């Protein structure tokens, strides 16, 4: 028997959780490395998943020896990924269906990403329904994931208590952020494994997940 309580809001990570975009980031990183006559491996890309874009850019700069400063790298990669996403927006399994049900039931939603706000807004603009009440981008907070700040900011903007929210993440870094904020944090692994620790919630997919399944988290 599931609980009657509905989540006050559902907070979504974007890259790799809502949309299948991680491979675009890795392709853009590899192209930048090659332009600097450097090597960028698949593992290099995986190591950055979930990190602040600004922290990732510091690592990229050091790794490939680019003359671009970190801000320029952030903007360059963002432009590249936005261009790739504008050609094709691919949803992660189950994400669209669950998001649509949340909207039908008038449950608040937020997109909480370490990508720039402008990129998140571009992705949201391609969704053919009113998907999100607020967007929190990596440039909207002073401390990114794994700090709780992005999720705390989203809850604040929505006017809800984090402990009454469900958050979805595909990386350990992002999940730590959602957990630290006090949400019902659910890890849905994609490219990289998320370690299981006591009290952590991991689901293999969002395919077939409905609001009634979210209610069970509060029972």
N, CA, C and O of each residue as an XYZ file, in Angstrom:
876
protein
N       0.863     -1.196      0.000
C       0.000      0.000      0.000
C       0.892      1.237      0.000
O       1.740      1.391      0.878
N       0.706      2.107     -0.969
C       1.546      3.290     -1.022
C       0.918      4.430     -0.237
O      -0.292      4.467     -0.015
N       1.764      5.352      0.174
C       1.273      6.482      0.941
C       0.424      7.406      0.091
O       0.491      7.379     -1.138
N      -0.377      8.225      0.759
C      -1.267      9.146      0.060
C      -0.553     10.438     -0.318
O      -1.026     11.182     -1.178
N       0.587     10.707      0.322
C       1.251     11.985      0.130
C       1.869     12.096     -1.259
O       2.619     11.222     -1.692
N       1.544     13.178     -1.943
C       2.183     13.476     -3.214
C       3.440     14.306     -2.958
O       3.478     15.077     -1.999
N       4.456     14.166     -3.786
C       5.606     15.051     -3.625
C       5.189     16.491     -3.860
O       4.368     16.773     -4.733
N       5.759     17.408     -3.075
C       5.477     18.832     -3.290
C       6.062     19.299     -4.615
O       5.539     20.215     -5.249
N       7.138     18.666     -5.018
C       7.786     19.001     -6.293
C       8.705     17.851     -6.687
O       9.143     17.066     -5.846
N       8.983     17.771     -7.974
C       9.952     16.806     -8.483
C      11.050     17.591     -9.207
O      10.782     18.394    -10.100
N      12.275     17.336     -8.798
C      13.441     18.092     -9.250
C      14.291     17.191    -10.142
O      14.699     16.103     -9.735
N      14.547     17.647    -11.336
C      15.206     16.820    -12.348
C      16.597     17.348    -12.699
O      16.761     18.527    -13.012
N      17.592     16.468    -12.646
C      18.847     16.743    -13.338
C      18.554     16.683    -14.841
O      17.574     16.063    -15.254
N      19.383     17.313    -15.646
C      19.112     17.356    -17.092
C      19.931     16.344    -17.882
O      19.385     15.375    -18.409
N      21.244     16.569    -17.966
C      22.088     15.745    -18.832
C      22.179     14.317    -18.316
O      22.685     14.071    -17.222
N      21.683     13.379    -19.115
C      21.766     11.975    -18.749
C      20.625     11.483    -17.883
O      20.483     10.278    -17.676
N      19.808     12.396    -17.371
C      18.662     12.016    -16.544
C      17.360     12.322    -17.268
O      16.505     11.449    -17.421
N      17.215     13.556    -17.710
C      16.030     13.958    -18.474
C      16.230     13.672    -19.957
O      15.381     13.054    -20.600
N      17.347     14.124    -20.488
C      17.635     13.935    -21.911
C      18.969     13.221    -22.090
O      19.852     13.289    -21.234
N      19.091     12.542    -23.214
C      20.285     11.753    -23.508
C      21.307     12.658    -24.182
O      21.429     12.675    -25.407
N      22.036     13.407    -23.367
C      22.939     14.427    -23.916
C      24.397     14.239    -23.511
O      25.266     14.955    -24.007
N      24.679     13.300    -22.629
C      26.059     13.149    -22.173
C      27.018     12.872    -23.329
O      28.155     13.345    -23.327
N      26.549     12.095    -24.326
C      27.443     11.791    -25.444
C      27.771     13.048    -26.254
O      28.828     13.122    -26.881
N      26.863     14.041    -26.243
C      27.156     15.307    -26.924
C      28.277     16.052    -26.208
O      29.161     16.624    -26.845
N      28.231     16.039    -24.867
C      29.298     16.681    -24.102
C      30.639     16.011    -24.395
O      31.644     16.685    -24.622
N      30.643     14.685    -24.388
C      31.901     13.970    -24.601
C      32.445     14.192    -26.006
O      33.656     14.310    -26.196
N      31.546     14.249    -26.993
C      31.985     14.512    -28.365
C      32.548     15.922    -28.493
O      33.535     16.140    -29.196
N      31.918     16.880    -27.813
C      32.391     18.269    -27.873
C      33.730     18.421    -27.162
O      34.601     19.160    -27.621
N      33.893     17.723    -26.046
C      35.169     17.749    -25.324
C      36.285     17.142    -26.178
O      37.397     17.667    -26.233
N      35.968     16.035    -26.837
C      36.971     15.365    -27.680
C      37.370     16.261    -28.845
O      38.548     16.348    -29.193
N      36.389     16.925    -29.445
C      36.690     17.817    -30.572
C      37.575     18.982    -30.135
O      38.478     19.390    -30.866
N      37.315     19.510    -28.952
C      38.144     20.601    -28.435
C      39.565     20.119    -28.178
O      40.529     20.823    -28.475
N      39.690     18.922    -27.627
C      41.018     18.363    -27.374
C      41.784     18.172    -28.683
O      42.962     18.515    -28.780
N      41.101     17.622    -29.683
C      41.761     17.384    -30.971
C      42.199     18.694    -31.623
O      43.228     18.743    -32.297
N      41.414     19.756    -31.419
C      41.781     21.073    -31.955
C      43.040     21.616    -31.285
O      43.718     22.498    -31.811
N      43.334     21.057    -30.099
C      44.539     21.453    -29.373
C      45.622     20.376    -29.442
O      46.563     20.364    -28.649
N      45.460     19.463    -30.421
C      46.423     18.369    -30.620
C      46.634     17.549    -29.351
O      47.747     17.120    -29.045
N      45.542     17.344    -28.624
C      45.587     16.562    -27.386
C      44.624     15.383    -27.491
O      43.758     15.341    -28.365
N      44.795     14.445    -26.594
C      43.945     13.254    -26.566
C      42.890     13.394    -25.484
O      43.167     13.865    -24.381
N      41.681     12.979    -25.814
C      40.586     12.984    -24.842
C      39.872     11.644    -24.946
O      39.271     11.338    -25.976
N      39.936     10.840    -23.881
C      39.379      9.495    -23.919
C      37.948      9.472    -23.398
O      37.469     10.432    -22.794
N      37.288      8.360    -23.646
C      35.928      8.171    -23.122
C      35.926      8.240    -21.600
O      34.999      8.783    -21.000
N      36.964      7.688    -20.977
C      37.068      7.731    -19.515
C      37.234      9.158    -19.022
O      36.690      9.522    -17.980
N      37.982      9.970    -19.761
C      38.120     11.386    -19.394
C      36.746     12.041    -19.330
O      36.447     12.796    -18.405
N      35.920     11.744    -20.321
C      34.570     12.302    -20.349
C      33.725     11.792    -19.208
O      33.006     12.561    -18.570
N      33.804     10.503    -18.945
C      33.025      9.904    -17.850
C      33.404     10.513    -16.498
O      32.550     10.692    -15.629
N      34.678     10.826    -16.330
C      35.153     11.368    -15.053
C      34.535     12.730    -14.729
O      34.511     13.145    -13.570
N      34.041     13.416    -15.749
C      33.485     14.760    -15.535
C      31.977     14.754    -15.297
O      31.414     15.771    -14.892
N      31.324     13.635    -15.540
C      29.863     13.592    -15.456
C      29.388     13.974    -14.056
O      29.842     13.420    -13.054
N      28.472     14.925    -14.013
C      27.902     15.383    -12.756
C      28.616     16.569    -12.143
O      28.077     17.221    -11.248
N      29.825     16.860    -12.611
C      30.601     17.964    -12.040
C      30.067     19.318    -12.507
O      29.387     19.420    -13.528
N      30.389     20.343    -11.740
C      30.171     21.709    -12.184
C      30.880     21.914    -13.512
O      32.000     21.439    -13.702
N      30.239     22.611    -14.420
C      30.848     22.880    -15.721
C      32.122     23.696    -15.573
O      33.066     23.528    -16.345
N      32.149     24.575    -14.585
C      33.340     25.386    -14.355
C      34.492     24.535    -13.822
O      35.641     24.726    -14.220
N      34.189     23.599    -12.924
C      35.229     22.695    -12.436
C      35.717     21.790    -13.567
O      36.912     21.529    -13.700
N      34.769     21.319    -14.377
C      35.143     20.468    -15.507
C      36.059     21.214    -16.470
O      37.011     20.639    -16.999
N      35.773     22.487    -16.696
C      36.573     23.263    -17.644
C      38.003     23.468    -17.152
O      38.935     23.526    -17.955
N      38.177     23.577    -15.840
C      39.530     23.666    -15.287
C      40.310     22.388    -15.582
O      41.484     22.431    -15.950
N      39.635     21.250    -15.413
C      40.267     19.958    -15.675
C      40.603     19.823    -17.157
O      41.694     19.383    -17.522
N      39.643     20.209    -18.010
C      39.852     20.131    -19.456
C      41.034     21.003    -19.874
O      41.887     20.560    -20.643
N      41.092     22.225    -19.381
C      42.174     23.157    -19.730
C      43.533     22.565    -19.363
O      44.478     22.609    -20.150
N      43.612     22.012    -18.157
C      44.875     21.421    -17.709
C      45.239     20.187    -18.537
O      46.410     19.946    -18.829
N      44.231     19.420    -18.907
C      44.466     18.162    -19.623
C      44.913     18.395    -21.067
O      45.810     17.712    -21.562
N      44.282     19.366    -21.741
C      44.551     19.526    -23.175
C      45.498     20.681    -23.477
O      45.931     20.848    -24.617
N      45.824     21.484    -22.456
C      46.758     22.578    -22.654
C      46.216     23.708    -23.515
O      46.966     24.363    -24.239
N      44.905     23.933    -23.433
C      44.290     24.983    -24.244
C      44.712     26.373    -23.775
O      44.922     26.602    -22.583
N      44.834     27.301    -24.734
C      45.113     28.691    -24.398
C      43.847     29.440    -23.997
O      43.917     30.556    -23.482
N      42.682     28.820    -24.236
C      41.419     29.426    -23.835
C      41.326     29.438    -22.311
O      41.786     28.503    -21.655
N      40.734     30.487    -21.745
C      40.521     30.464    -20.301
C      39.292     29.612    -19.990
O      38.552     29.220    -20.893
N      39.084     29.332    -18.713
C      38.011     28.393    -18.348
C      36.638     28.911    -18.758
O      35.783     28.125    -19.167
N      36.411     30.220    -18.658
C      35.116     30.786    -19.061
C      34.890     30.571    -20.553
O      33.784     30.234    -20.975
N      35.928     30.764    -21.345
C      35.807     30.560    -22.792
C      35.519     29.099    -23.117
O      34.749     28.801    -24.030
N      36.139     28.186    -22.368
C      35.884     26.759    -22.577
C      34.430     26.432    -22.238
O      33.771     25.692    -22.969
N      33.932     26.982    -21.132
C      32.533     26.776    -20.738
C      31.596     27.211    -21.864
O      30.693     26.471    -22.254
N      31.820     28.409    -22.376
C      30.935     28.948    -23.413
C      31.071     28.159    -24.717
O      30.075     27.906    -25.396
N      32.292     27.772    -25.066
C      32.524     27.003    -26.293
C      31.805     25.654    -26.238
O      31.105     25.283    -27.180
N      31.976     24.931    -25.148
C      31.339     23.619    -25.025
C      29.825     23.751    -24.991
O      29.113     22.943    -25.587
N      29.338     24.762    -24.298
C      27.890     24.974    -24.233
C      27.321     25.237    -25.620
O      26.300     24.659    -25.993
N      27.972     26.103    -26.381
C      27.506     26.393    -27.741
C      27.493     25.125    -28.593
O      26.563     24.893    -29.365
N      28.533     24.310    -28.443
C      28.635     23.082    -29.227
C      27.511     22.108    -28.882
O      26.886     21.533    -29.773
N      27.258     21.923    -27.586
C      26.223     20.972    -27.165
C      24.832     21.492    -27.519
O      23.973     20.719    -27.943
N      24.604     22.788    -27.350
C      23.311     23.369    -27.732
C      23.038     23.129    -29.215
O      21.917     22.792    -29.598
N      24.055     23.302    -30.038
C      23.895     23.080    -31.478
C      23.545     21.625    -31.769
O      22.701     21.345    -32.621
N      24.185     20.706    -31.070
C      23.900     19.284    -31.277
C      22.494     18.939    -30.814
O      21.790     18.176    -31.476
N      22.079     19.501    -29.674
C      20.749     19.209    -29.137
C      19.647     19.816    -29.999
O      18.540     19.282    -30.058
N      19.945     20.929    -30.665
C      18.931     21.562    -31.508
C      18.574     20.692    -32.700
O      17.499     20.832    -33.282
N      19.487     19.788    -33.064
C      19.230     18.870    -34.168
C      18.383     17.690    -33.721
O      17.597     17.153    -34.502
N      18.540     17.286    -32.467
C      17.803     16.118    -31.972
C      17.801     16.099    -30.454
O      18.856     16.035    -29.822
N      16.589     16.157    -29.863
C      16.436     16.075    -28.416
C      15.917     14.684    -28.081
O      14.765     14.356    -28.366
N      16.768     13.872    -27.479
C      16.409     12.481    -27.183
C      16.161     12.336    -25.690
O      17.039     12.625    -24.878
N      14.964     11.888    -25.332
C      14.603     11.717    -23.931
C      15.201     10.439    -23.357
O      15.368      9.450    -24.071
N      15.521     10.462    -22.081
C      15.875      9.235    -21.379
C      14.606      8.405    -21.173
O      13.521      8.970    -21.040
N      14.722      7.079    -21.142
C      13.539      6.224    -21.041
C      12.647      6.584    -19.849
O      13.109      6.651    -18.710
N      11.375      6.811    -20.130
C      10.388      7.070    -19.087
C      10.290      8.506    -18.626
O       9.324      8.872    -17.957
N      11.276      9.334    -18.972
C      11.312     10.694    -18.434
C      10.143     11.540    -18.935
O       9.471     12.204    -18.146
N       9.905     11.514    -20.229
C       8.834     12.338    -20.784
C       7.473     11.939    -20.231
O       6.670     12.796    -19.863
N       7.219     10.649    -20.176
C       5.920     10.169    -19.704
C       5.673     10.558    -18.254
O       4.569     10.970    -17.899
N       6.700     10.430    -17.412
C       6.550     10.794    -16.007
C       6.377     12.299    -15.864
O       5.549     12.757    -15.077
N       7.141     13.063    -16.607
C       7.039     14.515    -16.539
C       5.637     14.982    -16.962
O       5.074     15.894    -16.357
N       5.093     14.364    -17.984
C       3.749     14.728    -18.430
C       2.705     14.409    -17.356
O       1.767     15.179    -17.151
N       2.871     13.273    -16.673
C       1.921     12.935    -15.610
C       2.030     13.924    -14.450
O       1.019     14.316    -13.869
N       3.244     14.324    -14.119
C       3.432     15.315    -13.058
C       2.696     16.611    -13.386
O       2.062     17.213    -12.520
N       2.786     17.031    -14.639
C       2.120     18.262    -15.041
C       0.597     18.107    -15.010
O      -0.119     19.033    -14.628
N       0.110     16.934    -15.413
C      -1.341     16.694    -15.356
C      -1.856     16.767    -13.930
O      -2.960     17.251    -13.680
N      -1.049     16.283    -13.002
C      -1.440     16.269    -11.592
C      -1.065     17.563    -10.879
O      -1.237     17.684     -9.666
N      -0.551     18.533    -11.641
C      -0.199     19.863    -11.120
C       0.841     19.802     -9.993
O       0.785     20.572     -9.034
N       1.784     18.874    -10.132
C       2.912     18.783     -9.208
C       4.037     19.660     -9.746
O       4.384     19.573    -10.923
N       4.597     20.492     -8.900
C       5.634     21.429     -9.329
C       6.890     20.692     -9.805
O       7.206     19.599     -9.333
N       7.586     21.311    -10.737
C       8.795     20.697    -11.300
C       9.899     21.741    -11.439
O       9.638     22.924    -11.661
N      11.132     21.274    -11.304
C      12.290     22.135    -11.521
C      13.355     21.353    -12.274
O      13.505     20.145    -12.088
N      14.090     22.054    -13.126
C      15.248     21.488    -13.804
C      16.478     22.015    -13.081
O      16.684     23.225    -12.987
N      17.295     21.097    -12.569
C      18.434     21.471    -11.727
C      19.690     20.880    -12.363
O      19.948     19.682    -12.253
N      20.459     21.723    -13.023
C      21.556     21.231    -13.847
C      22.827     22.023    -13.610
O      22.783     23.181    -13.197
N      23.957     21.388    -13.873
C      25.225     22.102    -13.827
C      25.579     22.716    -15.176
O      26.586     23.416    -15.286
N      24.777     22.470    -16.194
C      24.925     23.191    -17.448
C      24.493     24.639    -17.231
O      23.814     24.949    -16.253
N      24.888     25.522    -18.145
C      24.499     26.915    -18.022
C      22.988     27.070    -18.139
O      22.312     26.280    -18.798
N      22.475     28.114    -17.480
C      21.036     28.375    -17.502
C      20.541     28.524    -18.943
O      19.468     28.028    -19.287
N      21.322     29.206    -19.782
C      20.865     29.441    -21.152
C      20.731     28.139    -21.938
O      19.858     28.013    -22.797
N      21.603     27.169    -21.638
C      21.492     25.882    -22.313
C      20.255     25.136    -21.838
O      19.519     24.565    -22.644
N      20.025     25.141    -20.524
C      18.842     24.472    -19.982
C      17.568     25.093    -20.551
O      16.618     24.381    -20.878
N      17.551     26.421    -20.667
C      16.386     27.106    -21.225
C      16.170     26.709    -22.680
O      15.030     26.592    -23.131
N      17.260     26.503    -23.417
C      17.152     26.072    -24.806
C      16.543     24.676    -24.898
O      15.692     24.421    -25.750
N      16.978     23.774    -24.021
C      16.408     22.422    -23.996
C      14.922     22.496    -23.656
O      14.101     21.861    -24.317
N      14.577     23.266    -22.632
C      13.171     23.385    -22.219
C      12.320     23.964    -23.342
O      11.161     23.580    -23.501
N      12.881     24.880    -24.119
C      12.118     25.489    -25.213
C      11.747     24.493    -26.299
O      10.815     24.721    -27.070
N      12.486     23.378    -26.358
C      12.197     22.346    -27.362
C      11.150     21.336    -26.893
O      10.680     20.516    -27.682
N      10.788     21.393    -25.619
C       9.790     20.458    -25.089
C       8.401     20.970    -25.466
O       8.079     22.125    -25.184
N       7.572     20.136    -26.099
C       6.293     20.622    -26.634
C       5.166     20.740    -25.610
O       3.992     20.661    -25.973
N       5.507     20.926    -24.347
C       4.514     21.209    -23.317
C       5.200     21.989    -22.208
O       6.428     22.045    -22.150
N       4.413     22.589    -21.334
C       4.961     23.432    -20.263
C       5.549     22.520    -19.190
O       4.857     22.101    -18.263
N       6.850     22.220    -19.335
C       7.449     21.130    -18.559
C       7.943     21.538    -17.180
O       7.805     20.769    -16.229
N       8.527     22.752    -17.047
C       9.197     23.112    -15.801
C       8.751     24.475    -15.285
O       8.585     25.434    -16.039
N       8.565     24.518    -13.975
C       8.191     25.776    -13.323
C       9.403     26.671    -13.124
O       9.292     27.891    -13.244
N      10.559     26.087    -12.821
C      11.778     26.872    -12.641
C      12.968     26.103    -13.205
O      12.938     24.880    -13.340
N      14.018     26.860    -13.530
C      15.296     26.299    -13.968
C      16.382     26.831    -13.048
O      16.442     28.031    -12.779
N      17.243     25.937    -12.563
C      18.439     26.339    -11.831
C      19.634     25.796    -12.606
O      19.825     24.584    -12.701
N      20.434     26.705    -13.157
C      21.617     26.309    -13.912
C      22.874     26.414    -13.065
O      22.851     26.945    -11.955
N      23.963     25.901    -13.602
C      25.222     25.935    -12.870
C      25.710     27.345    -12.578
O      26.450     27.566    -11.620
N      25.291     28.303    -13.410
C      25.686     29.694    -13.201
C      24.705     30.457    -12.315
O      24.844     31.667    -12.135
N      23.715     29.760    -11.761
C      22.741     30.388    -10.860
C      23.097     30.212     -9.386
O      22.446     30.788     -8.514
N      24.121     29.421     -9.110
C      24.531     29.175     -7.726
C      26.040     29.360     -7.606
O      26.771     29.186     -8.581
N      26.504     29.713     -6.408
C      27.939     29.914     -6.218
C      28.670     28.585     -6.015
O      29.851     28.460     -6.338
N      27.957     27.601     -5.478
C      28.548     26.265     -5.296
C      27.672     25.251     -6.031
O      26.470     25.150     -5.784
N      28.295     24.509     -6.929
C      27.545     23.513     -7.684
C      27.512     22.163     -6.991
O      27.980     22.020     -5.862
N      26.960     21.182     -7.674
C      26.950     19.810     -7.176
C      28.403     19.363     -6.985
O      29.237     19.684     -7.831
N      28.743     18.640     -5.917
C      27.894     17.900     -4.982
C      27.377     18.695     -3.786
O      26.760     18.110     -2.896
N      27.605     19.999     -3.735
C      27.025     20.795     -2.653
C      25.503     20.840     -2.823
O      25.001     20.681     -3.936
N      24.775     21.053     -1.741
C      23.307     21.026     -1.826
C      22.701     22.263     -2.453
O      21.502     22.286     -2.729
N      23.505     23.300     -2.687
C      22.988     24.609     -3.100
C      22.023     24.580     -4.287
O      20.992     25.250     -4.227
N      22.308     23.831     -5.374
C      21.379     23.865     -6.514
C      19.975     23.367     -6.155
O      18.978     23.951     -6.580
N      19.903     22.301     -5.382
C      18.590     21.758     -5.014
C      17.900     22.620     -3.964
O      16.677     22.757     -3.975
N      18.672     23.195     -3.066
C      18.083     24.116     -2.088
C      17.524     25.342     -2.801
O      16.459     25.839     -2.436
N      18.228     25.828     -3.806
C      17.765     26.981     -4.568
C      16.479     26.653     -5.322
O      15.558     27.469     -5.357
N      16.411     25.477     -5.919
C      15.204     25.080     -6.648
C      13.995     25.006     -5.716
O      12.910     25.482     -6.052
N      14.192     24.405     -4.542
C      13.095     24.313     -3.578
C      12.650     25.694     -3.122
O      11.459     25.958     -2.961
N      13.626     26.567     -2.917
C      13.314     27.937     -2.502
C      12.481     28.655     -3.564
O      11.489     29.307     -3.238
N      12.873     28.539     -4.813
C      12.146     29.193     -5.898
C      10.723     28.651     -6.038
O       9.800     29.382     -6.397
N      10.561     27.357     -5.750
C       9.240     26.731     -5.853
C       8.390     26.956     -4.602
O       7.181     26.722     -4.619
N       9.024     27.412     -3.517
C       8.298     27.627     -2.271
C       7.917     26.343     -1.571
O       6.847     26.246     -0.970
N       8.808     25.340     -1.648
C       8.537     24.044     -1.022
C       9.696     23.651     -0.120
O      10.790     24.209     -0.215
N       9.444     22.681      0.760
C      10.480     22.142      1.634
C      11.212     21.030      0.882
O      10.559     20.142      0.335
N      12.543     21.051      0.839
C      13.278     19.998      0.118
C      12.895     18.588      0.551
O      12.886     17.671     -0.270
N      12.582     18.405      1.818
C      12.270     17.057      2.293
C      10.959     16.522      1.717
O      10.679     15.326      1.800
N      10.155     17.419      1.133
C       8.901     17.010      0.502
C       9.051     16.830     -1.000
O       8.063     16.660     -1.714
N      10.299     16.868     -1.480
C      10.568     16.785     -2.917
C      11.242     15.461     -3.276
O      11.941     14.864     -2.458
N      11.024     15.021     -4.494
C      11.769     13.913     -5.086
C      12.757     14.508     -6.088
O      12.408     15.418     -6.840
N      13.981     14.000     -6.100
C      14.990     14.457     -7.060
C      15.541     13.261     -7.823
O      15.771     12.197     -7.247
N      15.748     13.441     -9.112
C      16.308     12.392     -9.966
C      17.686     12.807    -10.459
O      17.877     13.929    -10.926
N      18.639     11.894    -10.351
C      20.024     12.132    -10.765
C      20.611     10.885    -11.404
O      20.210      9.765    -11.089
N      21.582     11.093    -12.321
C      22.229      9.944    -12.969
C      23.684      9.787    -12.577
O      24.362      8.893    -13.084
N      24.189     10.650    -11.670
C      25.595     10.563    -11.270
C      25.727     10.590     -9.756
O      24.841     11.073     -9.051
N      26.831     10.071     -9.273
C      27.082     10.094     -7.833
C      27.221     11.527     -7.326
O      26.735     11.859     -6.245
N      27.883     12.370     -8.106
C      28.063     13.764     -7.709
C      26.716     14.466     -7.558
O      26.471     15.145     -6.561
N      25.849     14.299     -8.546
C      24.536     14.918     -8.488
C      23.676     14.347     -7.379
O      22.953     15.078     -6.702
N      23.758     13.041     -7.195
C      22.951     12.397     -6.165
C      23.379     12.869     -4.781
O      22.535     13.071     -3.908
N      24.650     13.042     -4.577
C      25.140     13.569     -3.289
C      24.575     14.963     -3.025
O      24.248     15.299     -1.886
N      24.461     15.766     -4.070
C      23.886     17.104     -3.933
C      22.431     17.025     -3.491
O      22.020     17.719     -2.562
N      21.656     16.180     -4.157
C      20.236     16.040     -3.834
C      20.044     15.450     -2.436
O      19.140     15.850     -1.703
N      20.892     14.510     -2.083
C      20.809     13.907     -0.741
C      21.148     14.939      0.330
O      20.474     15.026      1.356
N      22.193     15.715      0.083
C      22.620     16.718      1.061
C      21.551     17.794      1.268
O      21.456     18.388      2.341
N      20.750     18.035      0.230
C      19.679     19.024      0.337
C      18.478     18.492      1.107
O      17.582     19.254      1.469
N      18.460     17.175      1.360
C      17.372     16.590      2.142
C      16.207     16.081      1.338
O      15.160     15.767      1.903
N      16.363     15.989      0.007
C      15.272     15.490     -0.832
C      15.200     13.964     -0.760
O      16.109     13.306     -0.254
N      14.097     13.417     -1.279
C      14.029     11.987     -1.553
C      14.787     11.795     -2.867
O      14.206     11.876     -3.949
N      16.067     11.544     -2.760
C      16.941     11.510     -3.930
C      16.992     10.105     -4.531
O      17.243      9.125     -3.831
N      16.750     10.027     -5.833
C      16.723      8.746     -6.540
C      17.798      8.762     -7.622
O      17.791      9.626     -8.499
N      18.710      7.817     -7.557
C      19.739      7.685     -8.573
C      19.278      6.754     -9.681
O      18.789      5.655     -9.416
N      19.434      7.197    -10.926
C      19.079      6.379    -12.084
C      20.326      6.324    -12.971
O      20.487      7.161    -13.858
N      21.205      5.350    -12.739
C      22.498      5.325    -13.440
C      22.341      5.298    -14.955
O      21.405      4.707    -15.494
N      23.278      5.950    -15.620
C      23.276      5.982    -17.076
C      24.648      5.542    -17.577
O      24.880      4.346    -17.751
N      25.558      6.482    -17.810
C      26.888      6.132    -18.312
C      27.786      5.541    -17.232
O      28.618      4.677    -17.511
N      27.617      6.005    -16.010
C      28.530      5.585    -14.952
C      27.767      4.963    -13.787
O      26.609      5.291    -13.529
N      28.440      4.070    -13.102
C      27.836      3.389    -11.962
C      27.739      4.354    -10.786
O      28.628      5.175    -10.562
N      26.638      4.237    -10.036
C      26.461      4.995     -8.805
C      26.631      4.027     -7.638
O      25.895      3.044     -7.555
N      27.573      4.272     -6.740
C      27.775      3.327     -5.628
C      26.584      3.288     -4.695
O      25.982      4.318     -4.393
N      26.250      2.099     -4.243
C      25.169      1.939     -3.281
C      25.735      2.096     -1.875
O      26.714      1.446     -1.507
N      25.105      2.964     -1.103
C      25.471      3.143      0.302
C      24.195      3.021      1.124
O      23.105      3.167      0.571
N      24.293      2.758      2.427
C      23.090      2.606      3.243
C      22.157      3.809      3.133
O      22.582      4.957      3.263
N      20.892      3.526      2.895
C      19.882      4.572      2.812
C      19.713      5.186      1.434
O      18.792      5.974      1.218
N      20.579      4.841      0.506
C      20.511      5.417     -0.844
C      19.448      4.696     -1.670
O      19.232      3.495     -1.510
N      18.789      5.445     -2.554
C      17.758      4.887     -3.426
C      18.282      4.875     -4.854
O      18.622      5.923     -5.405
N      18.348      3.691     -5.454
C      18.762      3.544     -6.848
C      17.691      2.791     -7.615
O      17.238      1.733     -7.178
N      17.286      3.325     -8.747
C      16.346      2.666     -9.650
C      17.050      2.413    -10.979
O      17.826      3.259    -11.424
N      16.802      1.274    -11.627
C      17.495      0.976    -12.882
C      17.051      1.852    -14.054
O      17.811      2.059    -15.000
N      15.821      2.365    -13.990
C      15.270      3.160    -15.091
C      14.059      3.936    -14.591
O      13.512      3.627    -13.532
N      13.647      4.934    -15.344
C      12.387      5.627    -15.079
C      11.268      5.108    -15.979
O      10.123      5.551    -15.887
N      11.613      4.181    -16.834
C      10.605      3.617    -17.733
C       9.525      2.911    -16.919
O       9.827      2.025    -16.120
N       8.289      3.296    -17.118
C       7.168      2.711    -16.391
C       6.916      3.326    -15.029
O       5.942      2.968    -14.367
N       7.774      4.248    -14.589
C       7.589      4.888    -13.283
C       6.456      5.910    -13.383
O       6.377      6.686    -14.335
N       5.585      5.889    -12.378
C       4.453      6.794    -12.329
C       4.421      7.509    -10.984
O       5.189      7.184    -10.079
N       3.526      8.482    -10.863
C       3.441      9.262     -9.631
C       3.179      8.364     -8.425
O       3.672      8.645     -7.332
N       2.423      7.304     -8.603
C       2.138      6.408     -7.476
C       3.430      5.794     -6.926
O       3.522      5.490     -5.737
N       4.423      5.617     -7.801
C       5.709      5.082     -7.340
C       6.465      6.122     -6.520
O       7.205      5.771     -5.602
N       6.283      7.387     -6.845
C       6.916      8.448     -6.073
C       6.265      8.568     -4.703
O       6.936      8.872     -3.717
N       4.979      8.332     -4.640
C       4.272      8.373     -3.350
C       4.830      7.356     -2.366
O       4.855      7.606     -1.161
N       5.274      6.217     -2.870
C       5.809      5.167     -2.007
C       7.050      5.624     -1.266
O       7.367      5.105     -0.196
N       7.759      6.604     -1.839
C       8.973      7.110     -1.186
C       8.661      7.831      0.121
O       9.548      7.998      0.959
N       7.428      8.256      0.303
C       7.030      9.014      1.497
C       6.242      8.159      2.485
O       5.807      8.659      3.522
N       6.056      6.892      2.179
C       5.258      6.032      3.068
C       6.086      5.502      4.232
O       5.570      4.765      5.072
